[in-house]
Amino acid sequence: MATRSRTRDYFAPYHFLVTLPDRLYPWGCEIQGQWVLGIRSYDRALARAYRKYGRGHYGYGLSWYRQCFHLAGSLILISIAALIASGSILVIAILGIAYQEFILQRRTYRQLWRKGVMDWFVWCAPMGVYLLLIH
């Protein structure tokens, strides 16, 4: 049994959240004669997109699917901020998401700049609109 490093343990909750869309992928495919869903099906779709469009390019279908999760996460953060009645949580979240998209995921997953900008926009635009409307 392989042991886990301290760095990996530290990022385990982060990795869980980042890979949530992969594990919940609802479209199935056949792999070696067996019908699969979830992360195996997602990995297959991602491999197909990489072969077709190149490394780091997800294609329209997977991009839309992941952006729906980003939008849902943004709406959850807005709801939490509204319950606590604190817009500063959203400002901190916007800064944290900028760090995640432009530094952390570029190092960890070699994410392209264009994808980082789109992810940041989908996360932060709803929060920015909410902040403008409450102040």
The first five atom37 places (N, CA, C, CB, O) and aatype in JSON, in Angstrom:
{
  "aatype": [12, 0, 16, 1, 15, 1, 16, 1, 3, 18, 13, 0, 14, 18, 8, 13, 10, 19, 16, 10, 14, 3, 1, 10, 18, 14, 17, 7, 4, 6, 9, 5, 7, 5, 17, 19, 10, 7, 9, 1, 15, 18, 3, 1, 0, 10, 0, 1, 0, 18, 1, 11, 18, 7, 1, 7, 8, 18, 7, 18, 7, 10, 15, 17, 18, 1, 5, 4, 13, 8, 10, 0, 7, 15, 10, 9, 10, 9, 15, 9, 0, 0, 10, 9, 0, 15, 7, 15, 9, 10, 19, 9, 0, 9, 10, 7, 9, 0, 18, 5, 6, 13, 9, 10, 5, 1, 1, 16, 18, 1, 5, 10, 17, 1, 11, 7, 19, 12, 3, 17, 13, 19, 17, 4, 0, 14, 12, 7, 19, 18, 10, 10, 10, 9, 8],
  "atom_mask": [
    [1, 1, 1, 1, 1],
    [1, 1, 1, 1, 1],
    [1, 1, 1, 1, 1],
    [1, 1, 1, 1, 1],
    [1, 1, 1, 1, 1],
    [1, 1, 1, 1, 1],
    [1, 1, 1, 1, 1],
    [1, 1, 1, 1, 1],
    [1, 1, 1, 1, 1],
    [1, 1, 1, 1, 1],
    [1, 1, 1, 1, 1],
    [1, 1, 1, 1, 1],
    [1, 1, 1, 1, 1],
    [1, 1, 1, 1, 1],
    [1, 1, 1, 1, 1],
    [1, 1, 1, 1, 1],
    [1, 1, 1, 1, 1],
    [1, 1, 1, 1, 1],
    [1, 1, 1, 1, 1],
    [1, 1, 1, 1, 1],
    [1, 1, 1, 1, 1],
    [1, 1, 1, 1, 1],
    [1, 1, 1, 1, 1],
    [1, 1, 1, 1, 1],
    [1, 1, 1, 1, 1],
    [1, 1, 1, 1, 1],
    [1, 1, 1, 1, 1],
    [1, 1, 1, 0, 1],
    [1, 1, 1, 1, 1],
    [1, 1, 1, 1, 1],
    [1, 1, 1, 1, 1],
    [1, 1, 1, 1, 1],
    [1, 1, 1, 0, 1],
    [1, 1, 1, 1, 1],
    [1, 1, 1, 1, 1],
    [1, 1, 1, 1, 1],
    [1, 1, 1, 1, 1],
    [1, 1, 1, 0, 1],
    [1, 1, 1, 1, 1],
    [1, 1, 1, 1, 1],
    [1, 1, 1, 1, 1],
    [1, 1, 1, 1, 1],
    [1, 1, 1, 1, 1],
    [1, 1, 1, 1, 1],
    [1, 1, 1, 1, 1],
    [1, 1, 1, 1, 1],
    [1, 1, 1, 1, 1],
    [1, 1, 1, 1, 1],
    [1, 1, 1, 1, 1],
    [1, 1, 1, 1, 1],
    [1, 1, 1, 1, 1],
    [1, 1, 1, 1, 1],
    [1, 1, 1, 1, 1],
    [1, 1, 1, 0, 1],
    [1, 1, 1, 1, 1],
    [1, 1, 1, 0, 1],
    [1, 1, 1, 1, 1],
    [1, 1, 1, 1, 1],
    [1, 1, 1, 0, 1],
    [1, 1, 1, 1, 1],
    [1, 1, 1, 0, 1],
    [1, 1, 1, 1, 1],
    [1, 1, 1, 1, 1],
    [1, 1, 1, 1, 1],
    [1, 1, 1, 1, 1],
    [1, 1, 1, 1, 1],
    [1, 1, 1, 1, 1],
    [1, 1, 1, 1, 1],
    [1, 1, 1, 1, 1],
    [1, 1, 1, 1, 1],
    [1, 1, 1, 1, 1],
    [1, 1, 1, 1, 1],
    [1, 1, 1, 0, 1],
    [1, 1, 1, 1, 1],
    [1, 1, 1, 1, 1],
    [1, 1, 1, 1, 1],
    [1, 1, 1, 1, 1],
    [1, 1, 1, 1, 1],
    [1, 1, 1, 1, 1],
    [1, 1, 1, 1, 1],
    [1, 1, 1, 1, 1],
    [1, 1, 1, 1, 1],
    [1, 1, 1, 1, 1],
    [1, 1, 1, 1, 1],
    [1, 1, 1, 1, 1],
    [1, 1, 1, 1, 1],
    [1, 1, 1, 0, 1],
    [1, 1, 1, 1, 1],
    [1, 1, 1, 1, 1],
    [1, 1, 1, 1, 1],
    [1, 1, 1, 1, 1],
    [1, 1, 1, 1, 1],
    [1, 1, 1, 1, 1],
    [1, 1, 1, 1, 1],
    [1, 1, 1, 1, 1],
    [1, 1, 1, 0, 1],
    [1, 1, 1, 1, 1],
    [1, 1, 1, 1, 1],
    [1, 1, 1, 1, 1],
    [1, 1, 1, 1, 1],
    [1, 1, 1, 1, 1],
    [1, 1, 1, 1, 1],
    [1, 1, 1, 1, 1],
    [1, 1, 1, 1, 1],
    [1, 1, 1, 1, 1],
    [1, 1, 1, 1, 1],
    [1, 1, 1, 1, 1],
    [1, 1, 1, 1, 1],
    [1, 1, 1, 1, 1],
    [1, 1, 1, 1, 1],
    [1, 1, 1, 1, 1],
    [1, 1, 1, 1, 1],
    [1, 1, 1, 1, 1],
    [1, 1, 1, 1, 1],
    [1, 1, 1, 1, 1],
    [1, 1, 1, 0, 1],
    [1, 1, 1, 1, 1],
    [1, 1, 1, 1, 1],
    [1, 1, 1, 1, 1],
    [1, 1, 1, 1, 1],
    [1, 1, 1, 1, 1],
    [1, 1, 1, 1, 1],
    [1, 1, 1, 1, 1],
    [1, 1, 1, 1, 1],
    [1, 1, 1, 1, 1],
    [1, 1, 1, 1, 1],
    [1, 1, 1, 1, 1],
    [1, 1, 1, 0, 1],
    [1, 1, 1, 1, 1],
    [1, 1, 1, 1, 1],
    [1, 1, 1, 1, 1],
    [1, 1, 1, 1, 1],
    [1, 1, 1, 1, 1],
    [1, 1, 1, 1, 1],
    [1, 1, 1, 1, 1]
  ],
  "atom_positions": [
    [[0.84, -1.17, 0.0], [0.0, 0.0, 0.0], [0.89, 1.24, 0.0], [-0.96, -0.01, 1.22], [1.81, 1.36, 0.82]],
    [[0.64, 2.16, -0.91], [1.45, 3.37, -1.01], [1.08, 4.35, 0.1], [1.25, 4.04, -2.4], [-0.08, 4.46, 0.5]],
    [[2.09, 5.04, 0.59], [1.83, 6.05, 1.62], [1.6, 7.39, 0.96], [3.0, 6.13, 2.64], [2.14, 7.67, -0.12]],
    [[0.81, 8.21, 1.61], [0.5, 9.52, 1.07], [1.46, 10.54, 1.66], [-0.96, 9.91, 1.36], [1.81, 10.48, 2.83]],
    [[1.87, 11.48, 0.84], [2.77, 12.52, 1.32], [1.99, 13.58, 2.09], [3.54, 13.17, 0.15], [0.77, 13.67, 1.94]],
    [[2.69, 14.37, 2.9], [2.03, 15.42, 3.67], [1.43, 16.45, 2.74], [3.02, 16.09, 4.63], [0.34, 16.97, 3.02]],
    [[2.1, 16.77, 1.64], [1.57, 17.75, 0.7], [0.26, 17.26, 0.11], [2.58, 18.03, -0.42], [-0.7, 18.03, -0.01]],
    [[0.22, 16.01, -0.26], [-1.0, 15.46, -0.84], [-2.12, 15.44, 0.2], [-0.75, 14.04, -1.37], [-3.27, 15.72, -0.15]],
    [[-1.82, 15.11, 1.45], [-2.84, 15.14, 2.5], [-3.38, 16.54, 2.7], [-2.27, 14.61, 3.82], [-4.58, 16.72, 2.92]],
    [[-2.5, 17.53, 2.62], [-2.9, 18.91, 2.8], [-3.89, 19.32, 1.71], [-1.67, 19.84, 2.79], [-4.84, 20.05, 1.98]],
    [[-3.66, 18.86, 0.48], [-4.52, 19.23, -0.63], [-5.67, 18.26, -0.87], [-3.69, 19.34, -1.88], [-6.4, 18.42, -1.84]],
    [[-5.85, 17.26, -0.02], [-6.91, 16.27, -0.23], [-8.31, 16.89, -0.3], [-6.87, 15.25, 0.89], [-9.06, 16.55, -1.21]],
    [[-8.71, 17.81, 0.61], [-10.03, 18.44, 0.47], [-10.13, 19.27, -0.8], [-10.33, 19.32, 1.68], [-11.17, 19.28, -1.46]],
    [[-9.06, 19.97, -1.15], [-9.04, 20.76, -2.38], [-9.19, 19.84, -3.59], [-7.72, 21.59, -2.49], [-10.0, 20.1, -4.48]],
    [[-8.42, 18.76, -3.61], [-8.49, 17.8, -4.72], [-9.89, 17.2, -4.82], [-7.44, 16.69, -4.54], [-10.4, 16.99, -5.92]],
    [[-10.51, 16.92, -3.68], [-11.87, 16.38, -3.68], [-12.83, 17.34, -4.37], [-12.34, 16.11, -2.23], [-13.65, 16.92, -5.19]],
    [[-12.74, 18.63, -4.05], [-13.64, 19.62, -4.66], [-13.34, 19.84, -6.13], [-13.53, 20.94, -3.91], [-14.26, 19.99, -6.94]],
    [[-12.06, 19.85, -6.49], [-11.69, 20.09, -7.89], [-12.15, 18.93, -8.77], [-10.16, 20.27, -8.02], [-12.53, 19.15, -9.92]],
    [[-12.12, 17.72, -8.25], [-12.48, 16.55, -9.05], [-13.95, 16.15, -8.89], [-11.61, 15.38, -8.68], [-14.36, 15.12, -9.43]],
    [[-14.73, 16.92, -8.18], [-16.16, 16.61, -8.01], [-16.89, 16.47, -9.34], [-16.83, 17.69, -7.16], [-17.63, 15.51, -9.53]],
    [[-16.71, 17.41, -10.29], [-17.39, 17.22, -11.58], [-16.96, 15.95, -12.31], [-17.13, 18.42, -12.47], [-17.77, 15.34, -13.02]],
    [[-15.72, 15.55, -12.15], [-15.24, 14.32, -12.79], [-16.0, 13.11, -12.27], [-13.71, 14.14, -12.56], [-16.43, 12.25, -13.03]],
    [[-16.16, 13.06, -10.95], [-16.81, 11.91, -10.33], [-18.31, 11.87, -10.58], [-16.56, 11.91, -8.84], [-18.91, 10.8, -10.59]],
    [[-18.93, 13.03, -10.8], [-20.38, 13.1, -11.01], [-20.77, 13.13, -12.48], [-20.94, 14.32, -10.32], [-21.94, 13.33, -12.81]],
    [[-19.83, 12.93, -13.36], [-20.08, 13.0, -14.81], [-21.22, 12.04, -15.18], [-18.79, 12.65, -15.62], [-21.09, 10.83, -14.99]],
    [[-22.34, 12.57, -15.7], [-23.54, 11.74, -15.88], [-23.6, 10.95, -17.19], [-24.73, 12.6, -15.8], [-24.45, 10.07, -17.32]],
    [[-22.72, 11.24, -18.17], [-22.81, 10.55, -19.44], [-21.9, 9.34, -19.42], [-22.45, 11.48, -20.59], [-20.72, 9.44, -19.07]],
    [[-22.44, 8.23, -19.8], [-21.69, 6.98, -19.78], [-21.03, 6.7, -21.11], [0.0, 0.0, 0.0], [-21.32, 7.34, -22.12]],
    [[-20.14, 5.72, -21.08], [-19.51, 5.23, -22.29], [-19.11, 3.78, -22.06], [-18.27, 6.1, -22.69], [-19.12, 3.28, -20.93]],
    [[-18.77, 3.13, -23.14], [-18.37, 1.73, -23.03], [-16.85, 1.65, -23.05], [-18.97, 0.89, -24.18], [-16.2, 2.15, -23.96]],
    [[-16.3, 1.0, -22.03], [-14.86, 0.79, -21.94], [-14.61, -0.7, -21.77], [-14.22, 1.61, -20.77], [-15.04, -1.3, -20.79]],
    [[-13.91, -1.29, -22.73], [-13.6, -2.72, -22.73], [-14.85, -3.58, -22.51], [-12.56, -3.02, -21.65], [-14.83, -4.53, -21.73]],
    [[-15.92, -3.23, -23.2], [-17.15, -4.01, -23.15], [-18.0, -3.78, -21.92], [0.0, 0.0, 0.0], [-19.01, -4.46, -21.74]],
    [[-17.63, -2.84, -21.08], [-18.38, -2.57, -19.85], [-18.87, -1.13, -19.88], [-17.51, -2.84, -18.58], [-18.1, -0.22, -20.2]],
    [[-20.15, -0.91, -19.55], [-20.74, 0.42, -19.52], [-20.34, 1.1, -18.21], [-22.29, 0.35, -19.67], [-20.6, 0.57, -17.13]],
    [[-19.71, 2.29, -18.3], [-19.24, 2.97, -17.1], [-19.78, 4.4, -17.07], [-17.7, 2.97, -17.05], [-20.07, 5.0, -18.1]],
    [[-19.89, 4.92, -15.85], [-20.28, 6.31, -15.61], [-19.21, 6.95, -14.73], [-21.69, 6.4, -14.94], [-18.25, 6.29, -14.33]],
    [[-19.39, 8.21, -14.42], [-18.53, 8.87, -13.45], [-17.15, 9.17, -13.98], [0.0, 0.0, 0.0], [-16.97, 9.54, -15.14]],
    [[-16.17, 9.0, -13.1], [-14.82, 9.46, -13.41], [-14.19, 8.69, -14.57], [-13.95, 9.34, -12.2], [-13.43, 9.27, -15.35]],
    [[-14.49, 7.42, -14.71], [-13.91, 6.66, -15.83], [-14.47, 7.17, -17.16], [-14.21, 5.15, -15.68], [-13.73, 7.3, -18.13]],
    [[-15.75, 7.46, -17.19], [-16.37, 8.0, -18.4], [-15.85, 9.41, -18.68], [-17.89, 8.01, -18.27], [-15.59, 9.76, -19.84]],
    [[-15.7, 10.21, -17.63], [-15.17, 11.57, -17.79], [-13.74, 11.53, -18.32], [-15.22, 12.33, -16.45], [-13.4, 12.28, -19.23]],
    [[-12.91, 10.66, -17.75], [-11.53, 10.54, -18.22], [-11.47, 10.14, -19.69], [-10.77, 9.52, -17.37], [-10.61, 10.61, -20.44]],
    [[-12.39, 9.28, -20.11], [-12.44, 8.86, -21.51], [-12.83, 10.04, -22.4], [-13.45, 7.71, -21.7], [-12.23, 10.25, -23.46]],
    [[-13.84, 10.82, -21.97], [-14.25, 12.0, -22.74], [-13.13, 13.04, -22.79], [-15.53, 12.62, -22.12], [-12.92, 13.68, -23.82]],
    [[-12.4, 13.2, -21.69], [-11.29, 14.15, -21.64], [-10.16, 13.7, -22.56], [-10.78, 14.31, -20.2], [-9.56, 14.52, -23.26]],
    [[-9.87, 12.41, -22.56], [-8.82, 11.88, -23.45], [-9.2, 12.1, -24.91], [-8.59, 10.38, -23.17], [-8.36, 12.45, -25.73]],
    [[-10.49, 11.89, -25.24], [-10.95, 12.14, -26.61], [-10.79, 13.61, -26.98], [-12.43, 11.71, -26.76], [-10.36, 13.93, -28.09]],
    [[-11.14, 14.5, -26.05], [-11.01, 15.94, -26.31], [-9.55, 16.32, -26.49], [-11.64, 16.77, -25.16], [-9.22, 17.13, -27.37]],
    [[-8.66, 15.76, -25.69], [-7.23, 16.06, -25.82], [-6.69, 15.57, -27.16], [-6.44, 15.42, -24.66], [-5.89, 16.26, -27.8]],
    [[-7.12, 14.38, -27.59], [-6.68, 13.87, -28.89], [-7.18, 14.76, -30.02], [-7.16, 12.43, -29.1], [-6.46, 15.01, -30.99]],
    [[-8.41, 15.23, -29.9], [-9.02, 16.02, -30.98], [-8.54, 17.46, -30.98], [-10.53, 15.99, -30.85], [-8.24, 18.0, -32.05]],
    [[-8.45, 18.11, -29.8], [-8.16, 19.55, -29.73], [-6.78, 19.89, -29.2], [-9.19, 20.21, -28.88], [-6.33, 21.02, -29.36]],
    [[-6.1, 18.94, -28.58], [-4.78, 19.2, -28.01], [-4.85, 19.28, -26.49], [0.0, 0.0, 0.0], [-5.91, 19.49, -25.91]],
    [[-3.69, 19.1, -25.86], [-3.59, 19.1, -24.39], [-4.1, 20.4, -23.8], [-2.14, 18.86, -23.95], [-3.73, 21.48, -24.24]],
    [[-4.97, 20.27, -22.79], [-5.5, 21.44, -22.1], [-6.79, 21.98, -22.69], [0.0, 0.0, 0.0], [-7.43, 22.83, -22.08]],
    [[-7.19, 21.5, -23.86], [-8.43, 21.95, -24.49], [-9.52, 20.91, -24.28], [-8.21, 22.22, -26.01], [-9.37, 19.75, -24.67]],
    [[-10.6, 21.33, -23.67], [-11.65, 20.39, -23.28], [-12.72, 20.21, -24.34], [-12.29, 20.85, -22.01], [-13.44, 19.21, -24.29]],
    [[-12.84, 21.09, -25.27], [-13.94, 21.05, -26.21], [-15.16, 21.7, -25.6], [0.0, 0.0, 0.0], [-15.19, 21.98, -24.4]],
    [[-16.16, 21.95, -26.4], [-17.34, 22.68, -25.93], [-18.15, 21.92, -24.89], [-18.22, 23.02, -27.09], [-18.57, 22.49, -23.88]],
    [[-18.38, 20.64, -25.12], [-19.22, 19.86, -24.21], [-18.66, 19.79, -22.79], [0.0, 0.0, 0.0], [-19.37, 20.11, -21.83]],
    [[-17.41, 19.39, -22.65], [-16.8, 19.3, -21.32], [-16.63, 20.68, -20.69], [-15.45, 18.59, -21.4], [-16.77, 20.83, -19.48]],
    [[-16.33, 21.68, -21.51], [-16.18, 23.04, -20.97], [-17.5, 23.53, -20.38], [-15.7, 24.01, -22.07], [-17.52, 24.07, -19.27]],
    [[-18.59, 23.34, -21.11], [-19.9, 23.76, -20.59], [-20.25, 22.99, -19.32], [-20.99, 23.55, -21.65], [-20.77, 23.56, -18.36]],
    [[-19.97, 21.71, -19.32], [-20.26, 20.88, -18.15], [-19.51, 21.41, -16.92], [-19.88, 19.4, -18.42], [-20.11, 21.56, -15.86]],
    [[-18.22, 21.68, -17.06], [-17.43, 22.17, -15.93], [-17.85, 23.58, -15.53], [-15.94, 22.15, -16.27], [-17.86, 23.91, -14.34]],
    [[-18.2, 24.43, -16.5], [-18.62, 25.78, -16.17], [-19.94, 25.79, -15.39], [-18.76, 26.62, -17.45], [-20.16, 26.68, -14.57]],
    [[-20.79, 24.82, -15.63], [-22.03, 24.7, -14.83], [-21.69, 24.46, -13.36], [-22.93, 23.55, -15.37], [-22.35, 24.99, -12.47]],
    [[-20.66, 23.66, -13.11], [-20.23, 23.44, -11.72], [-19.63, 24.71, -11.12], [-19.2, 22.3, -11.66], [-19.86, 25.0, -9.94]],
    [[-18.89, 25.46, -11.91], [-18.34, 26.73, -11.41], [-19.47, 27.7, -11.06], [-17.41, 27.37, -12.46], [-19.43, 28.36, -10.02]],
    [[-20.47, 27.78, -11.92], [-21.6, 28.66, -11.66], [-22.35, 28.22, -10.41], [-22.56, 28.69, -12.86], [-22.74, 29.05, -9.59]],
    [[-22.55, 26.92, -10.25], [-23.23, 26.4, -9.05], [-22.41, 26.74, -7.8], [-23.43, 24.87, -9.16], [-22.98, 27.13, -6.78]],
    [[-21.1, 26.59, -7.86], [-20.25, 26.93, -6.73], [-20.35, 28.41, -6.38], [0.0, 0.0, 0.0], [-20.37, 28.78, -5.21]],
    [[-20.4, 29.24, -7.4], [-20.54, 30.68, -7.18], [-21.86, 31.0, -6.5], [-20.43, 31.44, -8.51], [-21.91, 31.8, -5.57]],
    [[-22.93, 30.37, -6.96], [-24.25, 30.61, -6.36], [-24.3, 30.11, -4.91], [-25.34, 29.93, -7.19], [-24.97, 30.72, -4.07]],
    [[-23.62, 29.02, -4.63], [-23.55, 28.53, -3.25], [-22.81, 29.54, -2.37], [-22.84, 27.14, -3.2], [-23.24, 29.82, -1.25]],
    [[-21.69, 30.09, -2.87], [-20.97, 31.09, -2.1], [-21.8, 32.35, -1.87], [-19.67, 31.46, -2.8], [-21.76, 32.94, -0.79]],
    [[-22.56, 32.76, -2.88], [-23.43, 33.92, -2.74], [-24.49, 33.65, -1.67], [-24.11, 34.28, -4.09], [-24.78, 34.52, -0.85]],
    [[-25.04, 32.46, -1.68], [-26.06, 32.09, -0.69], [-25.48, 32.11, 0.72], [-26.63, 30.7, -0.99], [-26.12, 32.6, 1.65]],
    [[-24.28, 31.59, 0.88], [-23.64, 31.6, 2.2], [-23.38, 33.03, 2.65], [-22.31, 30.82, 2.16], [-23.62, 33.37, 3.81]],
    [[-22.9, 33.88, 1.73], [-22.64, 35.28, 2.07], [-23.93, 36.0, 2.44], [-21.95, 36.0, 0.9], [-23.94, 36.84, 3.34]],
    [[-25.02, 35.67, 1.75], [-26.31, 36.31, 2.06], [-26.82, 35.87, 3.42], [-27.35, 35.97, 0.97], [-27.38, 36.67, 4.16]],
    [[-26.62, 34.6, 3.76], [-27.06, 34.1, 5.06], [-26.26, 34.75, 6.2], [-26.92, 32.58, 5.13], [-26.81, 35.07, 7.25]],
    [[-24.98, 34.93, 5.97], [-24.13, 35.53, 6.99], [-24.23, 37.06, 6.95], [-22.68, 35.09, 6.8], [-23.83, 37.73, 7.9]],
    [[-24.75, 37.59, 5.86], [-24.87, 39.04, 5.64], [-23.51, 39.71, 5.63], [-25.75, 39.68, 6.72], [-23.29, 40.72, 6.28]],
    [[-22.58, 39.11, 4.86], [-21.24, 39.66, 4.78], [-20.73, 39.58, 3.35], [-20.29, 38.91, 5.73], [-20.44, 38.5, 2.84]],
    [[-20.64, 40.73, 2.7], [-20.1, 40.78, 1.35], [-18.6, 40.56, 1.32], [0.0, 0.0, 0.0], [-18.04, 40.21, 0.28]],
    [[-17.93, 40.76, 2.47], [-16.48, 40.58, 2.49], [-16.08, 39.13, 2.21], [-15.91, 41.03, 3.84], [-14.98, 38.88, 1.73]],
    [[-16.96, 38.19, 2.51], [-16.69, 36.78, 2.2], [-16.53, 36.61, 0.7], [-17.82, 35.86, 2.73], [-15.68, 35.85, 0.24]],
    [[-17.36, 37.31, -0.07], [-17.27, 37.19, -1.52], [-16.0, 37.84, -2.05], [-18.49, 37.83, -2.18], [-15.4, 37.33, -3.0]],
    [[-15.57, 38.93, -1.46], [-14.32, 39.57, -1.89], [-13.16, 38.62, -1.63], [-14.1, 40.91, -1.15], [-12.28, 38.46, -2.48]],
    [[-13.15, 37.99, -0.47], [-12.11, 37.01, -0.15], [-12.19, 35.82, -1.11], [-12.26, 36.52, 1.32], [-11.17, 35.31, -1.56]],
    [[-13.41, 35.39, -1.43], [-13.59, 34.27, -2.37], [-13.07, 34.64, -3.76], [-15.08, 33.87, -2.45], [-12.43, 33.82, -4.41]],
    [[-13.34, 35.86, -4.21], [-12.86, 36.29, -5.53], [-11.34, 36.28, -5.57], [-13.4, 37.7, -5.87], [-10.75, 35.84, -6.56]],
    [[-10.7, 36.75, -4.51], [-9.24, 36.74, -4.46], [-8.71, 35.3, -4.41], [-8.75, 37.52, -3.23], [-7.73, 34.97, -5.07]],
    [[-9.38, 34.45, -3.63], [-8.98, 33.04, -3.55], [-9.14, 32.32, -4.87], [0.0, 0.0, 0.0], [-8.3, 31.5, -5.25]],
    [[-10.22, 32.61, -5.57], [-10.45, 31.97, -6.87], [-9.42, 32.45, -7.88], [-11.89, 32.27, -7.38], [-8.97, 31.68, -8.72]],
    [[-9.05, 33.73, -7.81], [-8.0, 34.24, -8.7], [-6.69, 33.49, -8.44], [-7.8, 35.77, -8.49], [-6.01, 33.1, -9.39]],
    [[-6.34, 33.29, -7.17], [-5.14, 32.53, -6.83], [-5.25, 31.1, -7.37], [-4.92, 32.52, -5.3], [-4.3, 30.58, -7.95]],
    [[-6.4, 30.49, -7.16], [-6.6, 29.11, -7.61], [-6.47, 29.0, -9.12], [-7.96, 28.6, -7.16], [-5.73, 28.14, -9.62]],
    [[-7.17, 29.85, -9.86], [-7.2, 29.71, -11.31], [-5.91, 30.13, -11.99], [-8.33, 30.52, -11.86], [-5.5, 29.5, -12.96]],
    [[-5.25, 31.17, -11.49], [-4.09, 31.71, -12.2], [-2.75, 31.24, -11.67], [-4.14, 33.2, -12.15], [-1.74, 31.37, -12.36]],
    [[-2.71, 30.7, -10.46], [-1.43, 30.23, -9.92], [-1.49, 28.74, -9.61], [-1.06, 31.02, -8.65], [-0.73, 27.96, -10.18]],
    [[-2.39, 28.34, -8.72], [-2.42, 26.96, -8.24], [-2.73, 25.97, -9.35], [-3.44, 26.83, -7.13], [-2.01, 24.99, -9.52]],
    [[-3.8, 26.2, -10.11], [-4.15, 25.22, -11.14], [-3.21, 25.25, -12.33], [-5.56, 25.46, -11.61], [-3.06, 24.25, -13.03]],
    [[-2.58, 26.38, -12.57], [-1.56, 26.41, -13.64], [-0.37, 25.55, -13.25], [-1.1, 27.87, -13.92], [0.22, 24.88, -14.1]],
    [[0.0, 25.56, -11.96], [1.13, 24.73, -11.5], [0.72, 23.26, -11.39], [1.65, 25.23, -10.14], [1.44, 22.37, -11.85]],
    [[-0.43, 23.02, -10.77], [-0.84, 21.65, -10.48], [-1.32, 20.89, -11.71], [-1.94, 21.66, -9.44], [-0.91, 19.75, -11.94]],
    [[-2.18, 21.53, -12.52], [-2.81, 20.84, -13.65], [-2.36, 21.38, -15.0], [-4.31, 20.95, -13.54], [-2.88, 20.95, -16.03]],
    [[-1.4, 22.31, -15.02], [-0.94, 22.95, -16.26], [-2.11, 23.54, -17.05], [-0.18, 21.93, -17.14], [-2.2, 23.39, -18.26]],
    [[-2.99, 24.21, -16.32], [-4.18, 24.81, -16.93], [-3.78, 25.97, -17.85], [-5.17, 25.29, -15.84], [-2.9, 26.75, -17.51]],
    [[-4.43, 26.07, -18.98], [-4.18, 27.15, -19.92], [-4.71, 28.47, -19.39], [-4.8, 26.83, -21.29], [-5.69, 28.5, -18.64]],
    [[-4.07, 29.58, -19.78], [-4.51, 30.91, -19.34], [-5.96, 31.16, -19.74], [-3.61, 32.01, -19.94], [-6.75, 31.65, -18.93]],
    [[-6.31, 30.83, -20.97], [-7.66, 31.08, -21.48], [-8.71, 30.36, -20.62], [-7.78, 30.63, -22.95], [-9.75, 30.93, -20.32]],
    [[-8.43, 29.14, -20.24], [-9.36, 28.4, -19.4], [-9.44, 29.03, -18.01], [-8.94, 26.92, -19.29], [-10.52, 29.12, -17.43]],
    [[-8.3, 29.46, -17.48], [-8.29, 30.12, -16.17], [-9.11, 31.39, -16.17], [0.0, 0.0, 0.0], [-9.84, 31.67, -15.22]],
    [[-9.0, 32.17, -17.23], [-9.77, 33.42, -17.33], [-11.26, 33.11, -17.4], [-9.34, 34.23, -18.58], [-12.06, 33.75, -16.73]],
    [[-11.63, 32.13, -18.21], [-13.05, 31.77, -18.33], [-13.59, 31.22, -17.01], [-13.25, 30.73, -19.44], [-14.69, 31.58, -16.59]],
    [[-12.83, 30.36, -16.35], [-13.26, 29.82, -15.06], [-13.43, 30.94, -14.03], [-12.24, 28.78, -14.55], [-14.42, 30.98, -13.3]],
    [[-12.45, 31.85, -13.98], [-12.52, 32.95, -13.03], [-13.75, 33.82, -13.31], [-11.25, 33.8, -13.09], [-14.44, 34.24, -12.38]],
    [[-14.01, 34.08, -14.58], [-15.16, 34.92, -14.94], [-16.47, 34.26, -14.53], [-15.17, 35.2, -16.46], [-17.35, 34.91, -13.96]],
    [[-16.62, 32.96, -14.81], [-17.86, 32.26, -14.46], [-18.04, 32.21, -12.94], [-17.87, 30.83, -15.04], [-19.17, 32.33, -12.45]],
    [[-16.95, 32.04, -12.2], [-17.03, 32.06, -10.74], [-17.37, 33.45, -10.22], [-15.71, 31.58, -10.13], [-18.25, 33.6, -9.37]],
    [[-16.69, 34.46, -10.72], [-16.7, 35.77, -10.08], [-17.73, 36.75, -10.62], [-15.36, 36.38, -10.21], [-18.12, 37.67, -9.9]],
    [[-18.18, 36.6, -11.85], [-19.17, 37.54, -12.39], [-20.46, 37.54, -11.56], [-19.49, 37.18, -13.85], [-20.95, 38.62, -11.23]],
    [[-21.03, 36.38, -11.21], [-22.23, 36.41, -10.37], [-21.98, 37.05, -9.0], [-22.77, 35.0, -10.18], [-22.83, 37.76, -8.47]],
    [[-20.8, 36.8, -8.44], [-20.47, 37.41, -7.15], [-20.34, 38.93, -7.29], [-19.16, 36.82, -6.58], [-20.79, 39.68, -6.42]],
    [[-19.72, 39.37, -8.37], [-19.59, 40.81, -8.61], [-20.93, 41.48, -8.79], [0.0, 0.0, 0.0], [-21.16, 42.57, -8.27]],
    [[-21.83, 40.84, -9.53], [-23.18, 41.39, -9.72], [-23.89, 41.47, -8.37], [-24.01, 40.53, -10.72], [-24.54, 42.47, -8.07]],
    [[-23.78, 40.42, -7.57], [-24.41, 40.42, -6.25], [-23.85, 41.55, -5.39], [-24.2, 39.07, -5.54], [-24.61, 42.26, -4.74]],
    [[-22.54, 41.72, -5.39], [-21.93, 42.79, -4.59], [-22.39, 44.16, -5.04], [-20.41, 42.7, -4.68], [-22.63, 45.05, -4.22]],
    [[-22.53, 44.35, -6.36], [-23.01, 45.63, -6.88], [-24.47, 45.89, -6.48], [-22.88, 45.68, -8.39], [-24.85, 47.03, -6.21]],
    [[-25.27, 44.84, -6.46], [-26.69, 44.99, -6.13], [-26.95, 45.23, -4.65], [-27.45, 43.78, -6.58], [-27.92, 45.9, -4.29]],
    [[-26.09, 44.69, -3.77], [-26.35, 44.88, -2.34], [-25.73, 46.15, -1.79], [-25.83, 43.69, -1.56], [-26.05, 46.55, -0.67]],
    [[-24.85, 46.81, -2.55], [-24.23, 48.04, -2.06], [-24.64, 49.21, -2.88], [-22.74, 47.93, -2.06], [-24.21, 50.34, -2.6]]
  ]
}
